[in-house]
Amino acid sequence: MNKYMSAAGLAGLDQNDYEDLYRIVEKDPDLYIEASYIEGKEYDERLIELTKYIAPNIGITLRGFLDRDDQFIRQLAFPVIKINEPVSKKYKRISPLKNEPAALTRSDFPTLGCSLYSYVQNLYEVSDGEELSSLTNATWKGIGISALSSAGMILLPMGKSENKELRAIEGKRNRLKKELFNGNDDAYEQLTLTEMQIYTTIDKRVKKNGIYGVISTTLMPRGVEEDMYYCIGQIEEISSSKIPLTEQIVYHFLLSCCGIRFCVSINKDTLIGEPEVGRRFKGIVWMQSRIFA
């Protein structure tokens, strides 16, 4: 995940610098999570997650295990954005990744139109050493989400007068999606007709104003990596952190995107444009989640 270390304000570090940072995390973590033993091997392993915050909202997490000599063996290292509260309380599922001690959560948001997959920050806290395959059908109390972006740009807001017609149709579509989501099969036909109406309206707008004059927000899957998304979201709040280790500035944007609110963090050096509340952020984001068990 070194690509997103730069998003956490650690751009320009070489491998030796990262190893020095990892040793600091191992020696003095802010969060230490030890899961249960894994049995059935030559010797029992204790699964470990260590997190050290390098800024109030930004941390580095190491995931690995203790060997028979109680030495920590690192398997993964990745940046995390602190998540304080859940945004969803329904339909959480966890899917293990192959060839690494990691997993994705899946949450269904009616306004998004597809399942949202995100990389689990606190895997060993909720799994407690169980085989990840046994957690596939687990349901949790809540899930909070955040994101990191390695590069992005600021877009101007859309004109409110131009959005009025489209917002009215989208509002109708969102209501129908919620009805369908709650089991009302009769809403399917009305939803199909509404989608056709939206397509016609958008087609006319694209020809007149271009694609960014039509799409106000979007969160669209990107490629085969399920936790990577194309994101356009409206900025509701802006804050920043200075990383003492590198003196780099990281912006934190609270975005409203497809009816979901979450924080996106990005290195100031990789952001094009001047961020302001009301403007839009556009970029590729790596979605993360914290499970509230």
C-alpha positions as CSV (number, residue, x, y, z in Angstrom):
1,M,0.0,0.0,0.0
2,N,3.0,2.3,-0.4
3,K,1.1,4.2,-3.1
4,Y,-1.3,5.5,-0.5
5,M,1.5,6.2,2.0
6,S,2.0,9.4,0.0
7,A,-1.7,10.3,0.5
8,A,-1.0,10.2,4.3
9,G,1.8,12.8,4.0
10,L,4.7,10.4,3.6
11,A,5.6,11.1,-0.1
12,G,9.3,10.9,-1.1
13,L,10.4,8.4,1.6
14,D,12.6,5.5,0.5
15,Q,12.4,1.9,1.8
16,N,14.9,2.6,4.6
17,D,12.8,5.5,5.8
18,Y,9.7,3.3,5.8
19,E,11.5,0.6,7.8
20,D,12.6,3.2,10.4
21,L,8.9,4.3,10.6
22,Y,7.7,0.8,11.0
23,R,10.2,0.2,13.9
24,I,8.7,3.3,15.6
25,V,5.2,1.8,15.2
26,E,6.4,-1.6,16.6
27,K,8.2,0.0,19.6
28,D,5.5,2.5,20.6
29,P,2.1,1.8,19.1
30,D,-1.0,3.9,20.1
31,L,-3.2,0.8,19.5
32,Y,-2.2,-2.8,20.2
33,I,-4.6,-5.5,19.3
34,E,-3.7,-9.2,19.9
35,A,-6.1,-11.8,18.5
36,S,-6.4,-15.4,19.6
37,Y,-3.9,-18.1,18.8
38,I,-4.1,-19.9,15.5
39,E,-4.0,-23.6,16.3
40,G,-3.0,-26.6,14.2
41,K,0.4,-25.3,13.1
42,E,3.8,-26.3,14.2
43,Y,3.5,-23.7,16.9
44,D,0.7,-21.3,17.9
45,E,0.8,-17.8,16.4
46,R,-0.6,-14.7,18.0
47,L,-2.1,-12.3,15.5
48,I,-1.1,-8.7,16.1
49,E,-2.3,-5.3,14.8
50,L,-0.3,-2.2,15.7
51,T,-1.3,1.4,14.9
52,K,0.7,4.6,15.5
53,Y,-0.9,8.0,14.8
54,I,1.5,10.3,13.0
55,A,-1.2,13.1,13.1
56,P,-4.5,13.4,14.9
57,N,-6.5,11.7,12.1
58,I,-3.8,9.7,10.3
59,G,-2.1,6.5,11.4
60,I,0.1,3.7,10.2
61,T,-1.1,0.2,10.9
62,L,1.1,-2.9,10.9
63,R,-0.5,-6.4,10.7
64,G,1.4,-9.6,11.4
65,F,2.1,-12.2,14.1
66,L,4.4,-13.1,17.0
67,D,6.6,-16.1,16.3
68,R,7.8,-18.7,18.9
69,D,10.5,-16.2,20.1
70,D,7.9,-13.4,20.6
71,Q,9.3,-11.5,17.6
72,F,6.8,-9.5,15.6
73,I,6.7,-10.6,11.9
74,R,5.2,-7.9,9.8
75,Q,2.9,-9.1,6.9
76,L,1.2,-5.8,6.0
77,A,1.7,-2.1,6.4
78,F,-0.8,0.5,5.4
79,P,-2.0,4.0,6.3
80,V,-5.4,4.6,8.0
81,I,-7.7,7.5,8.4
82,K,-9.3,7.6,11.8
83,I,-13.0,6.8,11.9
84,N,-15.1,7.7,14.9
85,E,-18.7,6.7,14.1
86,P,-20.7,4.4,11.9
87,V,-22.5,5.6,8.8
88,S,-24.4,2.3,8.1
89,K,-26.1,-0.1,10.4
90,K,-27.4,-2.7,8.0
91,Y,-26.3,-5.5,5.7
92,K,-22.6,-5.7,6.6
93,R,-20.6,-8.6,5.2
94,I,-16.9,-9.4,5.3
95,S,-15.0,-11.1,2.5
96,P,-11.4,-12.3,3.0
97,L,-8.7,-11.4,0.5
98,K,-6.5,-14.1,-1.0
99,N,-2.9,-14.4,-0.1
100,E,-2.8,-11.8,2.6
101,P,-4.3,-11.3,6.1
102,A,-6.9,-8.7,5.0
103,A,-10.6,-8.4,4.2
104,L,-13.2,-6.2,2.6
105,T,-16.6,-5.2,4.0
106,R,-19.7,-4.9,1.8
107,S,-22.4,-2.4,2.6
108,D,-25.5,-1.7,0.7
109,F,-26.7,1.9,0.4
110,P,-30.0,2.4,-1.5
111,T,-28.9,5.8,-2.9
112,L,-25.6,4.3,-4.3
113,G,-27.1,1.7,-6.6
114,C,-24.5,-0.9,-5.9
115,S,-22.6,-2.5,-3.0
116,L,-19.8,-0.5,-1.5
117,Y,-16.6,-2.5,-0.7
118,S,-14.0,-1.1,1.7
119,Y,-10.7,-2.3,3.2
120,V,-11.1,-3.3,6.9
121,Q,-8.9,-1.3,9.3
122,N,-9.5,-3.3,12.5
123,L,-9.7,-6.8,11.2
124,Y,-8.1,-8.6,14.2
125,E,-10.2,-6.6,16.6
126,V,-13.4,-8.1,15.1
127,S,-12.2,-11.5,14.0
128,D,-10.2,-12.3,17.2
129,G,-8.1,-14.8,15.3
130,E,-10.9,-16.8,13.7
131,E,-10.5,-18.1,10.2
132,L,-11.7,-15.2,7.9
133,S,-13.8,-17.6,5.8
134,S,-16.0,-18.2,8.9
135,L,-16.8,-14.5,9.1
136,T,-18.2,-14.3,5.6
137,N,-21.8,-14.2,6.8
138,A,-21.2,-12.2,10.0
139,T,-23.4,-9.2,10.6
140,W,-22.1,-6.2,12.7
141,K,-23.6,-3.4,14.6
142,G,-22.3,-0.7,12.3
143,I,-19.6,0.4,9.9
144,G,-17.8,3.7,9.4
145,I,-16.0,4.6,6.2
146,S,-13.2,6.9,5.1
147,A,-10.9,7.1,2.0
148,L,-7.4,8.0,0.8
149,S,-6.6,9.5,-2.6
150,S,-3.2,9.6,-4.2
151,A,-4.2,12.4,-6.6
152,G,-7.2,14.6,-7.2
153,M,-8.6,17.9,-8.4
154,I,-11.1,20.5,-7.4
155,L,-14.2,21.1,-9.6
156,L,-16.4,24.1,-9.4
157,P,-20.0,23.6,-8.1
158,M,-22.8,23.0,-10.5
159,G,-25.4,25.7,-11.1
160,K,-28.4,25.2,-8.8
161,S,-30.9,26.4,-11.4
162,E,-29.6,23.8,-14.0
163,N,-29.9,21.0,-11.4
164,K,-33.5,21.6,-10.4
165,E,-35.1,19.4,-13.0
166,L,-32.6,16.6,-12.7
167,R,-32.7,16.7,-8.9
168,A,-36.5,16.3,-8.9
169,I,-36.2,13.2,-11.1
170,E,-33.3,11.8,-9.0
171,G,-35.3,12.3,-5.9
172,K,-38.1,10.2,-7.3
173,R,-35.5,7.5,-8.4
174,N,-34.0,7.4,-4.8
175,R,-37.5,7.0,-3.3
176,L,-38.3,4.1,-5.7
177,K,-34.9,2.5,-5.0
178,K,-35.6,2.6,-1.2
179,E,-39.1,1.0,-1.9
180,L,-37.5,-1.7,-4.0
181,F,-34.8,-2.2,-1.4
182,N,-37.5,-2.7,1.2
183,G,-39.3,-5.4,-0.8
184,N,-41.8,-3.5,-2.9
185,D,-41.6,-5.3,-6.3
186,D,-44.2,-2.9,-7.8
187,A,-41.6,-0.1,-7.7
188,Y,-39.5,-1.9,-10.3
189,E,-41.5,-0.8,-13.4
190,Q,-41.7,2.8,-12.2
191,L,-38.0,2.8,-11.5
192,T,-37.3,1.6,-15.1
193,L,-39.4,4.5,-16.5
194,T,-37.6,7.0,-14.2
195,E,-34.2,5.7,-15.3
196,M,-35.2,6.3,-19.0
197,Q,-36.3,9.8,-18.1
198,I,-33.0,10.5,-16.4
199,Y,-31.1,9.2,-19.4
200,T,-32.9,11.5,-21.8
201,T,-32.4,14.5,-19.6
202,I,-28.7,13.7,-19.0
203,D,-28.1,13.1,-22.7
204,K,-29.4,16.6,-23.5
205,R,-27.3,18.2,-20.7
206,V,-24.1,16.4,-21.7
207,K,-24.4,17.8,-25.3
208,K,-24.9,21.3,-23.9
209,N,-22.6,21.5,-20.8
210,G,-20.2,18.5,-20.9
211,I,-20.0,15.6,-18.5
212,Y,-18.9,17.5,-15.4
213,G,-21.8,19.9,-15.8
214,V,-24.2,16.9,-15.4
215,I,-22.7,14.6,-12.8
216,S,-22.9,16.3,-9.4
217,T,-21.6,13.3,-7.4
218,T,-20.6,9.8,-8.2
219,L,-18.9,6.8,-6.5
220,M,-18.2,4.3,-9.2
221,P,-16.1,1.0,-9.0
222,R,-12.7,1.1,-10.7
223,G,-11.3,-2.0,-12.3
224,V,-10.8,-5.3,-10.6
225,E,-9.8,-3.9,-7.2
226,E,-13.2,-3.8,-5.4
227,D,-12.2,-1.2,-2.8
228,M,-11.1,1.4,-5.5
229,Y,-13.6,3.9,-6.7
230,Y,-13.9,6.9,-9.0
231,C,-15.3,9.6,-6.8
232,I,-16.9,13.0,-7.3
233,G,-18.3,14.5,-4.1
234,Q,-19.3,17.9,-2.8
235,I,-17.1,19.3,-0.1
236,E,-19.0,20.1,3.1
237,E,-16.0,20.6,5.5
238,I,-12.3,21.1,5.1
239,S,-9.5,20.6,7.6
240,S,-5.8,19.8,7.4
241,S,-3.0,18.0,9.2
242,K,0.8,18.6,9.1
243,I,2.9,15.5,9.3
244,P,5.9,16.2,11.7
245,L,8.0,13.6,10.0
246,T,7.9,15.1,6.5
247,E,6.4,18.6,7.1
248,Q,3.8,17.7,4.4
249,I,0.2,18.9,4.6
250,V,-2.7,16.5,4.2
251,Y,-6.2,17.8,3.5
252,H,-9.3,16.2,4.9
253,F,-12.5,16.7,3.0
254,L,-15.9,15.7,4.4
255,L,-17.7,14.8,1.2
256,S,-21.4,14.3,0.4
257,C,-21.4,11.7,-2.3
258,C,-24.4,9.8,-3.6
259,G,-26.2,10.3,-0.3
260,I,-23.2,9.1,1.8
261,R,-21.0,11.3,3.9
262,F,-17.4,10.3,4.5
263,C,-13.9,11.8,4.9
264,V,-11.3,11.7,2.0
265,S,-7.7,12.6,2.8
266,I,-5.2,13.7,0.2
267,N,-1.7,15.1,0.2
268,K,-1.8,18.8,-0.7
269,D,1.1,18.3,-3.2
270,T,-1.1,15.9,-5.3
271,L,-4.2,18.1,-5.3
272,I,-4.9,20.3,-8.3
273,G,-7.0,23.4,-7.5
274,E,-8.0,25.4,-4.5
275,P,-10.5,23.6,-2.2
276,E,-13.5,25.5,-0.8
277,V,-16.7,24.4,0.9
278,G,-19.3,24.0,-1.8
279,R,-16.9,23.0,-4.5
280,R,-16.4,19.4,-5.6
281,F,-13.5,16.9,-5.2
282,K,-12.7,14.5,-8.1
283,G,-10.2,11.6,-7.8
284,I,-9.6,7.9,-7.4
285,V,-10.1,6.8,-3.8
286,W,-9.2,3.8,-1.8
287,M,-12.1,3.1,0.5
288,Q,-11.5,2.0,4.1
289,S,-13.8,0.9,6.9
290,R,-13.9,0.4,10.6
291,I,-16.3,-2.3,11.9
292,F,-18.2,-1.5,15.1
293,A,-18.8,-5.0,16.5
